[in-house]
């Protein structure tokens, strides 16, 4: 089954402000930034890589879209997280939506995994998401509104060789999502997550063992990986008022067998 046509804008985020982490490159983060701008949002994007972050803003400008604001940020550094959120609040006026896309994977069997490998994946993928969520809640709770969308993974539910650190981190993101949602609900702040199975982009090919991507695609009943914009579409839904009665949910974006 081939990928669908690219969606037409529907103004789902008109008038909203959005902050997105790890939005450079060619993956889900950039696709989400593009879709947010197309849906009428004012956007700030962040990433760890200066050159790729600049390229991302230029790509959006070249498409005739409003060029987003941008700022470098390493989500493992609390000072940089605070600086990013302060800059977003000042530049955009306030932050309606946070998309936590920053994450780090890799391949390592448990018996061969070093502490540093485990800790690095945890610090970026889980603790980094917590740091950004904490900053967002401090901003959104007093305002009485806001939406946070986390990028989890189906590996938070499923087992895969060599992915114990990544799977554990993503399971943690799911738990963080649910608990943060309970804490934010009374103040009108919603927290949800997407759990993609496989979204194909060039960087993924660089960090995945030979043959594994083909194997994972074969597991999908559609016999293909998702396009990054297909994951971004679900993120847009969770960020928008269309999902106003959803919080603490983790939506699987997958065509895999149960």
C-alpha positions in Angstrom: 0.0 0.0 0.0 1.4 3.4 -1.0 1.5 6.5 1.2 -1.5 8.8 1.1 -1.4 12.3 -0.5 0.0 15.0 1.6 -2.9 16.6 3.6 -4.4 20.0 2.8 -4.3 22.6 5.7 -7.5 22.9 7.7 -6.6 25.7 10.1 -6.5 23.2 13.1 -3.9 25.3 15.0 -4.9 28.7 13.8 -3.8 31.3 16.4 -1.9 28.8 18.5 1.8 28.9 19.5 3.9 25.8 19.4 7.3 24.8 20.7 8.9 21.7 19.2 12.1 20.0 20.3 14.4 18.1 17.9 12.8 19.7 14.9 15.8 19.8 12.6 16.6 17.1 10.0 14.2 15.0 8.0 12.2 13.2 10.7 9.1 13.5 12.7 10.2 16.8 14.4 10.6 18.7 11.1 7.5 17.2 9.6 5.6 18.3 12.7 7.0 21.8 12.5 5.9 22.1 8.9 2.4 20.8 9.5 2.0 23.1 12.5 2.9 26.2 10.4 0.6 24.9 7.6 -2.2 24.6 10.2 -1.9 28.2 11.2 0.4 28.1 14.2 3.3 30.3 15.1 6.2 28.0 15.8 9.5 27.9 17.6 11.8 25.0 16.8 14.8 23.7 18.7 17.5 21.2 18.2 21.0 20.3 19.4 22.6 20.7 16.0 23.1 24.3 14.9 23.6 23.7 11.2 20.6 21.4 10.8 18.5 23.8 12.8 19.4 26.7 10.5 18.7 24.4 7.5 15.3 23.5 8.9 14.2 27.2 9.2 15.5 27.8 5.7 13.5 24.9 4.3 10.3 26.2 5.8 11.0 29.6 4.4 11.7 28.2 1.0 8.3 26.5 1.0 6.6 29.9 1.3 5.6 29.3 4.9 6.2 31.6 7.9 9.8 31.1 9.0 9.7 29.9 12.6 11.8 31.2 15.4 14.6 28.8 16.5 17.0 28.3 19.4 19.6 25.6 20.2 18.9 23.4 23.1 20.3 20.3 24.7 17.5 18.7 26.6 20.0 17.1 29.0 21.0 20.5 30.3 18.4 22.1 32.6 19.8 25.6 32.1 19.4 25.3 28.3 15.8 23.9 28.8 15.0 26.9 31.0 16.5 29.3 28.4 14.6 27.7 25.6 11.2 28.0 27.3 11.9 31.5 28.4 12.8 32.5 24.8 9.7 30.8 23.4 7.4 32.5 25.9 9.0 35.9 25.2 9.1 35.5 21.4 5.7 33.9 20.9 4.0 35.7 23.8 3.1 32.4 25.4 3.3 28.7 24.6 0.0 26.9 23.8 1.5 23.6 22.7 4.8 21.8 23.5 5.8 18.9 21.3 8.5 16.7 23.0 10.2 15.1 20.1 13.8 14.8 21.4 14.9 11.2 21.8 17.9 9.0 21.3 18.1 5.3 20.3 20.8 2.9 19.3 21.4 -0.8 19.3 22.9 -2.7 22.3 22.1 -6.0 23.8 21.6 -5.9 27.6 24.5 -8.3 28.3 26.8 -6.0 26.3 25.4 -2.6 27.2 27.6 -0.2 29.1 26.2 2.1 31.8 27.0 5.1 29.7 24.9 3.9 26.8 21.9 3.3 29.1 22.3 6.6 30.9 22.6 8.6 27.7 19.4 7.2 26.1 17.6 7.7 29.4 18.8 11.3 29.9 17.8 12.4 26.4 14.6 10.4 25.8 13.0 10.2 29.2 14.6 12.8 31.5 14.8 15.3 28.7 11.1 14.9 28.1 10.5 15.4 31.9 12.6 18.6 31.9 10.7 20.1 29.0 7.3 18.9 30.5 8.2 20.5 33.9 9.1 23.8 32.2 5.9 23.7 30.2 3.6 22.9 33.2 5.1 25.8 35.2 4.1 28.1 32.3 0.7 26.5 31.4 -0.8 25.7 34.8 -1.1 29.4 35.8 -2.6 30.2 32.4 -5.2 27.5 32.8 -4.7 26.0 29.3 -2.2 24.2 27.2 -1.4 20.9 25.4 1.7 18.8 25.6 2.3 16.0 23.1 5.1 13.5 23.7 6.7 11.2 21.2 6.8 7.7 22.6 7.1 4.5 20.7 5.3 1.1 20.3 8.5 -0.3 21.9 7.1 1.0 25.1 4.7 -1.9 24.9 6.6 -4.4 22.7 9.9 -6.2 22.9 12.7 -6.0 20.4 16.3 -7.2 20.5 18.9 -4.6 21.2 16.4 -2.0 22.3 16.1 -2.4 26.1 17.4 1.1 26.9 15.2 2.8 24.2 12.1 0.7 25.1 12.5 1.4 28.8 12.8 5.1 28.1 9.8 5.2 25.9 7.7 3.2 28.4 8.8 5.8 30.9 7.6 8.6 28.6 4.2 6.8 28.5 4.0 6.7 32.3 5.2 10.4 32.5 2.4 11.3 30.1 -0.3 9.7 32.1 0.9 11.1 35.5 1.4 14.6 34.1 -2.0 14.5 32.6 -3.6 13.8 35.9 -1.7 16.7 37.5 -2.6 19.1 34.7 -6.3 18.2 34.2 -7.8 20.5 36.9 -6.0 23.5 35.3 -7.0 22.7 31.8 -3.7 21.4 30.6 -3.8 18.2 28.5 -0.9 15.8 28.1 -1.0 13.0 25.5 1.5 11.0 23.4 1.9 9.3 20.1 3.5 5.8 19.8 4.8 5.3 16.3 6.0 2.0 15.1 8.2 2.9 12.1 8.6 6.2 10.3 11.2 6.2 7.6 13.8 8.9 7.2 17.4 9.0 6.2 18.9 9.4 9.7 17.1 6.2 10.9 18.9 4.3 8.2 22.3 5.5 9.5 21.7 4.1 13.0 19.9 0.9 12.3 21.7 -2.5 11.7 21.6 -3.8 8.1 18.4 -5.6 7.3 16.4 -4.5 10.4 14.4 -1.8 8.7 13.3 -4.2 6.0 12.3 -6.7 8.6 10.3 -4.1 10.5 8.5 -2.9 7.4 7.5 -6.5 6.6 5.8 -6.6 10.0 3.5 -3.8 9.1 0.3 -5.0 7.6 0.5 -2.1 5.1 4.0 -3.4 4.1 5.6 0.0 4.4 6.8 2.4 7.0 4.9 5.6 7.8 5.9 8.8 6.2 6.9 11.3 8.9 4.0 13.6 8.1 1.6 10.7 8.9 2.9 10.8 12.5 2.8 14.6 12.5 -0.8 14.4 11.5 -1.7 12.6 14.7 0.5 15.0 16.8 -1.5 17.9 15.2 -4.7 16.3 16.2 -3.6 15.9 19.8 -2.3 19.5 19.9 -5.6 20.9 18.5 -9.0 21.5 20.1 -10.2 18.5 18.1 -8.9 16.3 20.9 -10.3 18.5 23.7 -11.6 15.5 25.8 -8.4 13.5 25.5 -5.7 13.6 28.1 -3.3 10.9 29.5 -3.7 8.9 26.3 -1.0 7.2 24.2 -2.1 6.8 20.6 -0.4 4.0 18.6 0.4 5.2 15.1 1.1 1.8 13.6 -0.2 -0.9 11.2 1.6 -3.7 13.0 -0.1 -6.9 14.1 -1.2 -6.9 17.7 
